[in-house]
Amino acid sequence: MATDNLPIQTQIPLAPKTTIGIGGPARYYLEATTEEMVTAGIQWAAKKNLPFFLLGGGSNLLLADEGFPGLVIALCMRGRKETHTGDHVILDIAAGEDWDDLVAFTVARNLAGIECLSGIPGKAGAAPIQNIGAYGQEIADTLVDVRVLDLTSMETQVLTRRACRFGYRDSLFKQEGKGRYVVLSLRLQLTPDGKPTIRYPDLERRLGPDASLAEVRETVLAVRRGKSMVADPTDPNARSCGSFFTNPILDASAYAAFKARLPQFGLSEHPNYPGGPGKTKLSAAWLIERSGFGKGLVYKGVGLSQKHCLALINRGQGTATEALELVARIQKGVMERFGVQLEPEPVILK
Ligand SMILES: Cc1cc2nc3c(=O)[nH]c(=O)nc-3n(C[C@H](O)[C@H](O)[C@H](O)COP(=O)(O)OP(=O)(O)OC[C@H]3O[C@@H](n4cnc5c(N)ncnc54)[C@H](O)[C@@H]3O)c2cc1C
């Protein structure tokens, strides 16, 4: 596709395109509805010696107040294809499909595999980037492969689930492959009339063992709404990027050091989960709250959700600078008290 014919816009405000509502304008902005437009957009930026940035649904992003000085390419390619193979259905999904519409579609078709991932905002193409997960499922459980544009060769290739190196909120795309790939589409393997996954305490408490996929979806959505963890422009506690920090995973010696600090604060019991061989996962929310950063905390134009101290919210006129100040304070507070480094989950463009 000729780069001259691209419908590139200028000075487009980015804040409304993010769930937290923060960020200055994109100097140039392209809504790419086809894969050819994505490639042409990247070539256009290269010709002009400008950086480019890939935008999905803007739900895991903290953009700079100054905006983005190059080309923002919004990935809007749509399409779903269904293939039946033996006991499974393979869904081939374009990157620009809305994630939760996709989950609703699979549940309506009685296809098991992603029902617990109901209510996660964003687009399908971003789902493998941080291996989205919630309520006992993650996309790595059902993902077959991802078709990508490799920016080093400008050719498309298919990366198997194994090649994606999924971990907890982690993948190749956040590690050695960072900045190298555009996810164009992905394939999921789902089970027709399969049993839903009910292994998360919040779901086990509310559902019987024979619950349907639709009941699981409704329950997940209800639990998420209760915590303001669905994208809802009318809910001030949902003006966020979701959880702002990942749950830290400590090796045995760091965990022992953490536990040794607890008695001086009158603490002993603490939530902890297996974090892989020899490792322990802690609750970031617990650490934050016990370090004095409670639900509803206000800091200038930003703050913490009244429902969930892991969600950093924009209280209306908040800025990225203020958000990053609060992030730094929380990280420092948790480090000083517990000796644990909290890592942000969203992508931060400074
Ligand atoms: C209220 C709320 C609740 C949330 N709950 C959860 C949850 O339960 N579990 C969870 O895992 N996450 C959760 N999130 C985080 C977020 O929804 C997910 O990470 C989601 O997958 C981000 O998708 P997006 O399209 O909005 O990506 P964006 O925010 O637009 O982009 C995120 C990053 O991915 C890159 N990217 C986007 N699309 C592509 C692509 N096609 N190819 C290459 N790179 C790409 C972007 O450049 C950026 O670096 C929540 C967020 C909010 C606001």
The ligand as an SDF file (V2000), in Angstrom:
LIG
                    3D

 53 58  0  0  0  0  0  0  0  0999 V2000
  -10.5450   -1.8030   34.6770 C   0  0  0  0  0  0  0  0  0  0  0  0
   -9.4120   -2.6680   34.1480 C   0  0  0  0  0  0  0  0  0  0  0  0
   -9.3330   -3.9990   34.5280 C   0  0  0  0  0  0  0  0  0  0  0  0
   -8.2800   -4.8170   34.0640 C   0  0  0  0  0  0  0  0  0  0  0  0
   -8.2330   -6.1250   34.4570 N   0  0  0  0  0  0  0  0  0  0  0  0
   -7.2560   -6.9310   33.9980 C   0  0  0  0  0  0  0  0  0  0  0  0
   -7.1950   -8.3080   34.3970 C   0  0  0  0  0  0  0  0  0  0  0  0
   -8.0380   -8.8060   35.1420 O   0  0  0  0  0  0  0  0  0  0  0  0
   -6.1660   -9.0730   33.9320 N   0  0  0  0  0  0  0  0  0  0  0  0
   -5.2310   -8.5700   33.0780 C   0  0  0  0  0  0  0  0  0  0  0  0
   -4.3370   -9.3300   32.6790 O   0  0  0  0  0  0  0  0  0  0  0  0
   -5.2680   -7.2760   32.6790 N   0  0  0  0  0  0  0  0  0  0  0  0
   -6.2430   -6.4500   33.1170 C   0  0  0  0  0  0  0  0  0  0  0  0
   -6.2780   -5.1240   32.7330 N   0  0  0  0  0  0  0  0  0  0  0  0
   -5.2180   -4.6010   31.8550 C   0  0  0  0  0  0  0  0  0  0  0  0
   -5.6090   -4.5600   30.3460 C   0  0  0  0  0  0  0  0  0  0  0  0
   -6.9880   -4.5820   30.1710 O   0  0  0  0  0  0  0  0  0  0  0  0
   -4.9860   -5.7080   29.5620 C   0  0  0  0  0  0  0  0  0  0  0  0
   -3.5850   -5.7160   29.7130 O   0  0  0  0  0  0  0  0  0  0  0  0
   -5.3210   -5.6220   28.0560 C   0  0  0  0  0  0  0  0  0  0  0  0
   -4.8930   -6.7970   27.4130 O   0  0  0  0  0  0  0  0  0  0  0  0
   -4.7030   -4.4190   27.3650 C   0  0  0  0  0  0  0  0  0  0  0  0
   -5.2640   -4.3650   26.0720 O   0  0  0  0  0  0  0  0  0  0  0  0
   -5.3240   -3.0350   25.2380 P   0  0  0  0  0  0  0  0  0  0  0  0
   -5.8200   -3.3960   23.8780 O   0  0  0  0  0  0  0  0  0  0  0  0
   -6.0990   -2.0110   25.9680 O   0  0  0  0  0  0  0  0  0  0  0  0
   -3.7850   -2.6590   25.1550 O   0  0  0  0  0  0  0  0  0  0  0  0
   -3.0670   -1.1730   25.2020 P   0  0  0  0  0  0  0  0  0  0  0  0
   -3.2930   -0.6470   26.5550 O   0  0  0  0  0  0  0  0  0  0  0  0
   -3.6170   -0.3700   24.0770 O   0  0  0  0  0  0  0  0  0  0  0  0
   -1.5990   -1.5720   24.9550 O   0  0  0  0  0  0  0  0  0  0  0  0
   -0.8160   -2.2020   25.9450 C   0  0  0  0  0  0  0  0  0  0  0  0
    0.5650   -2.5080   25.3600 C   0  0  0  0  0  0  0  0  0  0  0  0
    0.4600   -3.5120   24.3740 O   0  0  0  0  0  0  0  0  0  0  0  0
    0.9590   -3.0240   23.1200 C   0  0  0  0  0  0  0  0  0  0  0  0
    0.0760   -3.5830   22.0880 N   0  0  0  0  0  0  0  0  0  0  0  0
   -1.2620   -3.4470   22.0060 C   0  0  0  0  0  0  0  0  0  0  0  0
   -1.7330   -4.1460   20.9660 N   0  0  0  0  0  0  0  0  0  0  0  0
   -0.6660   -4.7220   20.3730 C   0  0  0  0  0  0  0  0  0  0  0  0
   -0.4970   -5.5780   19.2370 C   0  0  0  0  0  0  0  0  0  0  0  0
   -1.5370   -5.9780   18.5020 N   0  0  0  0  0  0  0  0  0  0  0  0
    0.7710   -5.9710   18.9100 N   0  0  0  0  0  0  0  0  0  0  0  0
    1.8330   -5.5750   19.6440 C   0  0  0  0  0  0  0  0  0  0  0  0
    1.7320   -4.7750   20.7200 N   0  0  0  0  0  0  0  0  0  0  0  0
    0.4970   -4.3570   21.0860 C   0  0  0  0  0  0  0  0  0  0  0  0
    0.9050   -1.5210   23.2040 C   0  0  0  0  0  0  0  0  0  0  0  0
    1.8760   -0.9190   22.3530 O   0  0  0  0  0  0  0  0  0  0  0  0
    1.2300   -1.3160   24.6740 C   0  0  0  0  0  0  0  0  0  0  0  0
    2.6250   -1.4060   24.8640 O   0  0  0  0  0  0  0  0  0  0  0  0
   -7.3090   -4.2910   33.1800 C   0  0  0  0  0  0  0  0  0  0  0  0
   -7.4060   -2.9340   32.8030 C   0  0  0  0  0  0  0  0  0  0  0  0
   -8.4410   -2.1320   33.2760 C   0  0  0  0  0  0  0  0  0  0  0  0
   -8.5320   -0.7050   32.8460 C   0  0  0  0  0  0  0  0  0  0  0  0
  1  2  1  0
  2  3  1  0
  2 52  2  0
  3  4  2  0
  4  5  1  0
  4 50  1  0
  5  6  2  0
  6  7  1  0
  6 13  1  0
  7  8  2  0
  7  9  1  0
  9 10  1  0
 10 11  2  0
 10 12  1  0
 12 13  2  0
 13 14  1  0
 14 15  1  0
 14 50  1  0
 15 16  1  0
 16 17  1  0
 16 18  1  0
 18 19  1  0
 18 20  1  0
 20 21  1  0
 20 22  1  0
 22 23  1  0
 23 24  1  0
 24 25  2  0
 24 26  1  0
 24 27  1  0
 27 28  1  0
 28 29  2  0
 28 30  1  0
 28 31  1  0
 31 32  1  0
 32 33  1  0
 33 34  1  0
 33 48  1  0
 34 35  1  0
 35 36  1  0
 35 46  1  0
 36 37  1  0
 36 45  1  0
 37 38  2  0
 38 39  1  0
 39 40  1  0
 39 45  2  0
 40 41  1  0
 40 42  2  0
 42 43  1  0
 43 44  2  0
 44 45  1  0
 46 47  1  0
 46 48  1  0
 48 49  1  0
 50 51  2  0
 51 52  1  0
 52 53  1  0
M  END
$$$$
